[in-house]
């Protein structure tokens, strides 16, 4: 799966959670500051990612996952290490 495909999936998940159109969610859009995600919404996103990509996101990794670009790179790295 390409980085762009991962970014698209993340944007669509965020759109579902926030009701903001995916095309309005940029790579550098901050989840909490720009989208107003609270801890429950962030957890929902993490669960979606774990299910969609078959990865586990440890709690200690969450502080570094602040925007679409960071999450997409994180997921891409995890998928690459599984291959």
C-alpha positions, 0 to 999 in steps of 0.5 A: 500500500502506498503512502498516498493510499494510506493518507487517503484512508486516514483522511476519510476516517477523520472525515467520518469522525469529524464530519469535515470533508476529506478534501478539507483535511490536509497532511499537516492539519493538527488533529486536536488544534485544527480538527478539535479531536478529543481523546475519545475521537483520537482513540477511535481513529487509532482503533480504525487504523489498527483494524484497517491496516492490521497493525498495533499502535502502542500508547507510547507512540500516540504523542508523535501522531499529530497529523495525517502526514505523521500517521501515514508515515507511521502506518507505512513504516509498520506495514513495511516492517511486516513485509 
